[in-house]
């Protein structure tokens, strides 16, 4: 309802201003062209100052109203650095914006046309040229330097002992793969990709390192306070792994793996309490237009404690055993038990005869 009233007030103000302008135009016709021009010039000067004041107040109000409501607190160490860099950038550019806008509108008001005023003209000033070239160049170089520093930190080598997760984009979902006990990802070959054969990644099953890999398409599980290195790829078109809560993103390119790493700071349960939102989830978005189903390409991340992660991992079955159930020792043991039970039943029936 408050939004409706704000829109109504804005429209009413516009209508009143328009009617005043039309009335001034008719009065000007009666007074004469010169007097009408001078009067309109003064009115426009005051309107410029009013626009400046209300515009700056509007910028401040929007900042206070929306601050922290869109993404909330960064949930990774890198994300906090990114937010800090963003606030510094906004502070620097905000100060420059306010100063330049005040000067712009004030000069337009103060030096508006007057018949008695003479124009002062100068063609060049080396000092001014030097100031407004060197100062912005230095400021922007410092900001870009911080950006490169954080970017190299994100894309550099992950700390020793970091969790490694392979994430692959396809139209229109994400596939997650974890190395097994050997801590080595098995080999893949794109020509082996076959959803019909339950091999969405094209894994080479003959590779021993592939036979204990865990493949999951429901959610990516990460550990609080443990660095994670994402090995990113795609199997069809270019996608982009967007992790807004962690302030991270990286292209997923077919045939060209990319990497980034970060450290989650809060579990999913903790974020639900911090945001006061029982339905909160960490999301993976595709930040690259990848086809007609692009809007639906959403992945989920569960950040858990190390104990919860170990328990989850213990429940997972290697993809190799799901594709080749006859290789599963559990199934072989089950078949042996069934066969033994059948043999016992046969002996009991023979004895009863």
Secondary structure, DSSP 8 states (H G I E B T S, - for coil): -HHHHHHHHHHHHHHHHHHHHHHHHHHHHHH-HHHHHHHHHHHHHHHHHHHHHHHHHHHHHHHHHHTTTSS-S--BHHHHHHHHHHHHHHHHHHHHHHHHHHHHHHHHHHT---TT------S--HHHHHHHHHHHHHHHHHHHHHHHHHHHHHHS---TT-EEEEEEEETTEEEEEE--TT-----B-GGG-BTTTTBTT-B-TTSGGGTT-EEESS-EEEETTSEEEEEEEESSS-EEEEEGGGTEEEEEBBTB-EEEEEEB-S-HHHHHHHTT-TT--EEEEE-S--STTGGG-EEEEEEE-HHHHHHHHHH---HHHHH-GGG-HHHHHHHHHHHHHHHHHHHHHHHH-
